[in-house]
Amino acid sequence: MFIDKIQIFVKAGAGGNGAVSFRREKYVAKGGPDGGDGGNGGNIIFVVDEGINTLLSFRYKRKFIAEPGGNGEGAKRHGKNGADVTIKVPRGTIIRNAESGKIIKDMSDDEPFVVCKGGRGGWGNKHFATPTRQIPRFAKNGLPGEEKEIVLELKMIADVGLVGLPSAGKSSLLAAVSQARPKVAEYHFTTLEPSLGVVNTGEDRGFVMADIPGLIEGAAEGAGLGHDFLRHIERCRLLLQVVDISGMEGRAPTEDFDTISQELEEFSPELAERPRIIAANKCDLIIEEEDENLKSLKTLADALGYKVFPISTATRQGIPELLREIESMLRELPPITVYESEIEEESADTFEESRPEDTVITRDSEGAYVCTGKWLEKLCGRINFSDRESLMYFQKSLNDGGIIDMLRAAGCVEDDTVKMFDIEFDFVD
């Protein structure tokens, strides 16, 4: 089975919490705070694996969660960092945001990509000691790791894309010019999944050719097999359209040419404008000088600026000349498309950069005022609500950050219920 598009859930590990601890040793009076920091959460990392060419491994596993960081401990012991999760994908896989559809990363290079960063570990209480606060009974919680619903979409990386109707001879051509061994048979839809082959043109030169399932009329709207795989030729620098010139299928080659051109146009006008060569296959079954089908096809192609090469995959007639033309054109064409990211880089550090004014206040079904926001979540995570000094710090932060004024502006009055994440209290004005 070939799978080239799938949605998965990825979540980086949360940072470990800082520890509240005080040094206690025999003969050492008032040792002071020694709570260690929490460890960082594990990342979700994507890497290219040349050994795979499908997303089949994601068929039964669609949730990837990295290990959280360990909590800090006394004696200034740092929590363990969470282990990363490495996900292997084929070269050419595009990572998209599932909600917006925007491209996050094109996995076309060899560099690992961190799609979700683990949360930073929280500080232990040793960081909060000051000359006036010598016994801090609170620490900082770790930050949550990033999480995303993402879509993996495989767009094969090839220089030349083979297009044509079923049984035109695309798989036979790929087998004739490369070491690829796609299935070849005398019936439609022999090719059920894309195939790649490396064409060696000598002196360490060559190019990559891709064969996709045959297109039929209406493919761009979902008919047949080819519509699911048109994305695999979007990167191709050159299209090689294979046309059955023999007419044994009962169709005129010019009609076949027009059918494919129309499907490419409907799928992507940009793709339809891609440089193209016409391979008139099965020419061993005709007399070239007298064949009207070949003459009509050449007349149509000349009017559009395309070159026609009569070939036979059975006898290899015309194939060397075709390969030389392909190599010559590829030298003049721009490199394979690599898609740029369409979103701004996101980071778990946005918690550190968050602001009080980003807080959102809503009402729930019970009439309580619900406050949410990254800055507020970070604040609540560092408060020890059983410690009076820590509570005073919390109240001062709410006042200084303008949260109390925001609650008043939202209509909150004395004794109204306020909820902030796992905390619930009565408003005191």
C-alpha distance (Angstrom), angle and dihedral (degrees) to the residues before:
residue distance angle dihedral
M1 . . .
F2 3.78 . .
I3 3.81 117.8 .
D4 3.80 118.3 -177.6
K5 3.81 103.8 161.1
I6 3.79 128.7 43.7
Q7 3.80 141.1 148.8
I8 3.80 121.6 -129.1
F9 3.81 139.0 172.9
V10 3.81 120.5 -125.5
K11 3.78 128.0 -174.9
A12 3.79 129.2 179.1
G13 3.78 120.6 -141.7
A14 3.79 121.9 -91.4
G15 3.77 119.2 -116.2
G16 3.79 117.3 -103.5
N17 3.80 120.3 -106.7
G18 3.76 122.6 -103.6
A19 3.80 116.3 -113.1
V20 3.80 129.6 -115.2
S21 3.78 105.3 -143.9
F22 3.79 140.2 140.7
R23 3.76 128.2 -148.7
R24 3.76 111.4 -105.3
E25 3.78 118.0 -179.4
K26 3.74 132.8 150.3
Y27 3.80 111.6 -93.6
V28 3.84 91.3 9.4
A29 3.80 110.2 110.0
K30 3.80 121.0 -155.6
G31 3.80 94.6 -5.0
G32 3.80 94.6 -173.9
P33 3.80 132.2 -138.6
D34 3.81 118.1 -32.1
G35 3.82 104.3 164.8
G36 3.78 111.9 149.6
D37 3.82 127.7 -135.1
G38 3.79 124.7 -100.1
G39 3.78 121.1 -109.3
N40 3.80 123.4 -106.9
G41 3.79 119.3 -100.3
G42 3.80 120.8 -110.8
N43 3.80 121.4 -95.7
I44 3.81 129.9 -127.0
I45 3.80 106.0 -124.5
F46 3.81 129.5 -173.3
V47 3.81 121.2 -154.4
V48 3.81 133.3 178.1
D49 3.81 116.5 -112.0
E50 3.81 114.1 -164.5
G51 3.79 90.1 -160.9
I52 3.80 95.9 70.7
N53 3.81 130.9 60.3
T54 3.80 102.8 176.8
L55 3.81 139.1 53.3
L56 3.80 91.4 -126.5
S57 3.82 92.3 122.4
F58 3.82 88.7 69.2
R59 3.79 94.0 57.3
Y60 3.79 94.6 95.1
K61 3.80 101.7 18.6
R62 3.78 114.6 57.8
K63 3.79 102.7 148.7
F64 3.81 122.4 75.4
I65 3.81 120.3 -179.7
A66 3.80 123.9 177.2
E67 3.78 124.3 -141.0
P68 3.82 117.9 -90.7
G69 3.77 121.5 -122.9
G70 3.78 118.9 -98.8
N71 3.79 121.5 -107.3
G72 3.78 120.3 -102.7
E73 3.79 119.3 -106.4
G74 3.77 139.4 -154.6
A75 3.79 123.4 -76.7
K76 3.83 87.2 48.6
R77 3.82 91.7 -72.3
H78 3.81 112.2 167.3
G79 3.80 119.1 -134.2
K80 3.80 119.2 -113.2
N81 3.80 116.7 -95.1
G82 3.80 114.0 -116.1
A83 3.80 118.6 -108.6
D84 3.81 117.3 -105.1
V85 3.81 122.1 -120.1
T86 3.81 112.9 -133.3
I87 3.81 117.1 -158.5
K88 3.81 118.7 -163.5
V89 3.81 119.4 -147.1
P90 3.83 135.2 171.8
R91 3.77 118.6 -94.2
G92 3.79 109.5 -90.9
T93 3.81 96.1 37.4
I94 3.79 113.4 145.7
I95 3.80 118.5 -150.3
R96 3.80 113.1 -148.0
N97 3.78 134.4 -177.5
A98 3.81 103.6 -109.0
E99 3.80 94.1 -144.1
S100 3.80 100.9 45.5
G101 3.81 99.7 23.6
K102 3.81 89.9 -134.7
I103 3.80 120.0 145.4
I104 3.79 114.7 -104.0
K105 3.81 98.1 177.4
D106 3.80 140.4 -11.4
M107 3.82 106.8 -140.5
S108 3.79 95.2 -148.6
D109 3.80 99.3 119.0
D110 3.79 132.9 61.2
E111 3.80 97.0 -109.6
P112 3.84 118.1 111.2
F113 3.80 112.5 -119.5
V114 3.80 125.4 -147.6
V115 3.80 105.5 -144.8
C116 3.83 95.1 174.1
K117 3.80 123.0 26.6
G118 3.77 120.6 -146.5
G119 3.78 119.6 -116.2
R120 3.78 119.2 -95.5
G121 3.78 116.1 -108.2
G122 3.80 117.7 -107.2
W123 3.78 124.6 -111.8
G124 3.78 121.8 -104.4
N125 3.79 120.5 -127.1
K126 3.81 90.8 -97.2
H127 3.84 87.0 81.5
F128 3.81 93.9 57.0
A129 3.80 99.8 56.5
T130 3.82 114.2 116.8
P131 3.80 133.3 166.1
T132 3.81 88.6 -96.4
R133 3.83 96.8 37.6
Q134 3.77 104.6 45.5
I135 3.80 97.4 154.9
P136 3.83 107.0 47.1
R137 3.80 107.7 -177.4
F138 3.77 95.0 -170.1
A139 3.78 137.0 71.4
K140 3.77 136.1 -172.2
N141 3.79 121.8 -92.7
G142 3.80 119.7 -132.4
L143 3.79 119.2 -99.0
P144 3.80 119.4 -108.5
G145 3.78 118.5 -105.2
E146 3.78 121.7 -114.1
E147 3.78 118.4 -94.6
K148 3.80 130.7 -167.9
E149 3.76 144.1 174.7
I150 3.78 102.9 -134.9
V151 3.78 136.9 179.2
L152 3.80 120.2 -138.3
E153 3.78 112.5 -151.9
L154 3.78 121.1 -177.8
K155 3.81 116.6 -144.5
M156 3.78 106.9 176.5
I157 3.79 117.5 -130.2
A158 3.81 110.5 -126.4
D159 3.80 135.5 143.5
V160 3.79 94.9 -143.4
G161 3.80 127.3 35.2
L162 3.79 121.6 -157.7
V163 3.81 114.4 -142.2
G164 3.77 131.2 175.0
L165 3.77 146.4 109.3
P166 3.82 120.8 -64.4
S167 3.82 114.8 -73.3
A168 3.81 92.6 14.9
G169 3.81 88.8 125.3
K170 3.82 103.9 -102.0
S171 3.81 95.0 135.8
S172 3.80 91.1 44.8
L173 3.81 89.8 52.6
L174 3.80 92.8 49.3
A175 3.81 90.4 49.7
A176 3.82 90.8 48.1
V177 3.82 96.2 53.4
S178 3.84 102.3 34.1
Q179 3.80 143.4 30.3
A180 3.82 90.5 -102.4
R181 3.79 113.8 117.6
P182 3.81 107.7 -158.5
K183 3.79 117.4 174.6
V184 3.82 111.3 -88.0
A185 3.81 123.7 -167.2
E186 3.79 141.1 143.7
Y187 3.78 97.8 -101.5
H188 3.78 136.4 80.9
F189 3.80 121.5 -89.8
T190 3.79 95.6 21.4
T191 3.80 86.8 145.7
L192 3.80 109.1 68.7
E193 3.79 98.2 166.1
P194 3.82 137.1 26.1
S195 3.79 118.8 -87.2
L196 3.79 130.5 -159.1
G197 3.78 127.6 -151.6
V198 3.81 133.6 179.0
V199 3.81 113.1 -133.5
N200 3.81 112.4 -151.7
T201 3.81 112.6 -151.3
G202 3.80 96.2 177.7
E203 3.83 137.0 -96.6
D204 3.83 91.7 58.2
R205 3.79 90.6 -58.1
G206 3.76 127.4 125.7
F207 3.79 146.9 116.8
V208 3.79 140.9 -127.9
M209 3.80 120.1 -105.7
A210 3.83 125.3 -163.9
D211 3.80 126.7 -156.1
I212 3.80 118.0 -161.3
P213 3.84 129.6 -172.9
G214 3.79 113.2 -77.6
L215 3.78 118.4 -86.3
I216 3.77 124.2 -129.7
E217 3.77 132.6 -169.6
G218 3.81 108.7 -68.2
A219 3.83 94.0 24.3
A220 3.81 93.0 132.5
E221 3.83 88.5 59.0
G222 3.80 93.2 48.9
A223 3.81 105.4 -85.4
G224 3.78 120.2 141.3
L225 3.79 125.8 -7.8
G226 3.78 103.8 -64.6
H227 3.80 97.6 70.4
D228 3.80 91.8 75.1
F229 3.80 91.5 53.2
L230 3.80 103.5 43.1
R231 3.81 87.5 99.0
H232 3.81 88.6 68.7
I233 3.80 92.8 68.4
E234 3.80 94.6 46.4
R235 3.82 90.1 92.5
C236 3.81 95.3 45.1
R237 3.78 115.0 115.9
L238 3.79 93.4 -153.7
L239 3.82 133.3 27.1
L240 3.79 120.0 -144.0
Q241 3.80 108.2 -161.5
V242 3.80 112.7 -158.5
V243 3.81 114.4 -153.4
D244 3.82 125.9 -174.0
I245 3.80 100.7 -126.5
S246 3.82 95.1 -177.9
G247 3.79 94.9 76.4
M248 3.83 90.0 -141.3
E249 3.81 90.5 135.6
G250 3.79 89.9 61.4
R251 3.81 93.8 -110.7
A252 3.77 130.8 113.9
P253 3.84 112.3 -116.1
T254 3.81 90.2 -131.3
E255 3.82 89.3 57.7
D256 3.81 90.1 50.4
F257 3.79 89.7 50.5
D258 3.81 92.3 50.4
T259 3.82 92.6 47.1
I260 3.81 93.2 55.3
S261 3.81 92.6 43.0
Q262 3.79 90.8 53.3
E263 3.81 93.4 48.8
L264 3.81 91.3 50.3
E265 3.80 90.4 49.1
E266 3.81 92.8 50.6
F267 3.79 92.9 46.6
S268 3.80 95.4 45.6
P269 3.81 127.2 -14.0
E270 3.80 88.2 -157.2
L271 3.80 90.3 56.0
A272 3.79 91.3 49.6
E273 3.82 89.2 56.8
R274 3.82 92.4 53.6
P275 3.85 114.7 119.6
R276 3.80 109.2 -88.4
I277 3.80 140.8 -166.2
I278 3.80 123.3 -163.0
A279 3.81 117.8 -136.9
A280 3.82 108.9 -163.3
N281 3.81 98.3 -155.5
K282 3.83 129.7 -160.9
C283 3.80 92.5 33.6
D284 3.82 87.7 149.6
L285 3.80 86.4 76.4
I286 3.81 94.9 58.7
I287 3.79 140.1 52.7
E288 3.81 100.9 -114.9
E289 3.81 97.6 -154.5
E290 3.80 92.9 53.2
D291 3.79 104.1 31.3
E292 3.81 112.8 115.9
N293 3.82 93.3 -164.8
L294 3.79 91.4 59.7
K295 3.80 92.4 45.4
S296 3.82 91.9 50.8
L297 3.80 91.9 47.9
K298 3.82 92.4 49.9
T299 3.81 91.0 49.0
L300 3.83 91.2 51.9
A301 3.82 93.5 44.5
D302 3.82 93.3 47.3
A303 3.80 90.1 53.9
L304 3.82 89.2 54.9
G305 3.81 95.5 42.6
Y306 3.83 97.3 -109.3
K307 3.79 125.6 135.2
V308 3.83 119.6 -130.6
F309 3.81 121.5 -147.6
P310 3.82 117.3 -170.4
I311 3.81 106.5 -142.4
S312 3.78 141.5 166.2
T313 3.79 119.9 -151.1
A314 3.80 88.1 -165.6
T315 3.82 96.5 57.3
R316 3.87 98.1 19.6
Q317 3.80 88.4 -124.0
G318 3.81 111.2 164.0
I319 3.82 94.7 1.4
P320 3.86 97.4 112.5
E321 3.83 90.1 52.4
L322 3.82 90.4 48.0
L323 3.81 92.5 51.5
R324 3.79 92.3 49.3
E325 3.81 90.4 53.0
I326 3.80 91.8 48.1
E327 3.81 92.0 50.5
S328 3.79 91.2 47.2
M329 3.81 92.9 51.4
L330 3.81 93.4 45.6
R331 3.81 90.4 57.2
E332 3.81 88.9 61.3
L333 3.82 98.4 42.1
P334 3.83 125.6 88.8
P335 3.82 118.9 -102.5
I336 3.80 124.1 -85.9
T337 3.80 113.9 -68.6
V338 3.79 117.3 -99.7
Y339 3.80 112.2 -168.0
E340 3.78 117.8 -129.5
S341 3.79 122.2 -134.4
E342 3.80 112.5 -93.1
I343 3.79 97.1 -160.0
E344 3.76 134.5 65.8
E345 3.76 115.2 -103.1
E346 3.77 110.5 -90.0
S347 3.76 125.4 -153.2
A348 3.75 141.2 -179.5
D349 3.79 84.5 -124.3
T350 3.79 87.9 77.7
F351 3.80 84.4 89.9
E352 3.78 88.2 65.2
E353 3.79 91.2 47.0
S354 3.81 95.3 46.0
R355 3.80 120.6 116.7
P356 3.83 133.2 -143.3
E357 3.80 92.0 -122.7
D358 3.82 89.5 63.8
T359 3.81 88.8 70.2
V360 3.82 114.1 119.7
I361 3.83 121.2 -148.7
T362 3.82 120.8 -160.2
R363 3.82 137.4 161.2
D364 3.80 122.6 -115.8
S365 3.79 127.7 -148.6
E366 3.81 91.1 -86.8
G367 3.80 93.1 53.5
A368 3.80 95.4 -107.5
Y369 3.81 119.7 143.3
V370 3.81 108.7 -116.2
C371 3.82 116.5 -158.3
T372 3.82 119.5 -163.1
G373 3.78 134.5 170.6
K374 3.79 141.1 115.5
W375 3.79 94.5 -103.5
L376 3.80 91.0 51.8
E377 3.80 92.4 46.1
K378 3.79 89.8 52.5
L379 3.81 91.0 48.9
C380 3.81 94.2 49.4
G381 3.78 90.5 49.0
R382 3.79 93.6 61.4
I383 3.81 98.1 47.7
N384 3.80 125.1 99.9
F385 3.81 99.8 -153.6
S386 3.78 92.6 -166.3
D387 3.80 91.2 61.1
R388 3.82 119.0 81.6
E389 3.80 94.6 -150.5
S390 3.79 91.4 50.6
L391 3.82 90.8 49.7
M392 3.79 90.4 52.7
Y393 3.79 89.0 52.7
F394 3.82 89.4 50.6
Q395 3.80 92.9 51.3
K396 3.80 92.4 47.1
S397 3.82 90.9 49.8
L398 3.82 91.4 51.8
N399 3.80 90.5 50.8
D400 3.79 95.6 44.0
G401 3.81 91.8 45.3
G402 3.80 92.4 52.6
I403 3.81 94.6 -118.4
I404 3.81 92.5 127.1
D405 3.81 90.5 52.4
M406 3.79 89.9 48.1
L407 3.81 90.0 53.4
R408 3.81 91.4 50.2
A409 3.81 90.1 49.3
A410 3.80 89.6 51.5
G411 3.83 89.7 56.4
C412 3.79 100.2 -98.5
V413 3.81 112.5 154.8
E414 3.80 138.3 177.1
D415 3.85 114.5 -46.5
D416 3.83 94.4 8.5
T417 3.81 113.4 140.3
V418 3.81 117.3 -108.4
K419 3.82 123.4 -166.8
M420 3.79 124.6 -162.2
F421 3.79 111.5 176.1
D422 3.84 105.3 -66.1
I423 3.80 93.1 -7.0
E424 3.80 126.1 92.0
F425 3.81 125.9 179.4
D426 3.82 143.0 152.1
F427 3.78 116.7 -98.3
V428 3.81 114.2 -114.7
D429 3.78 115.1 -165.3
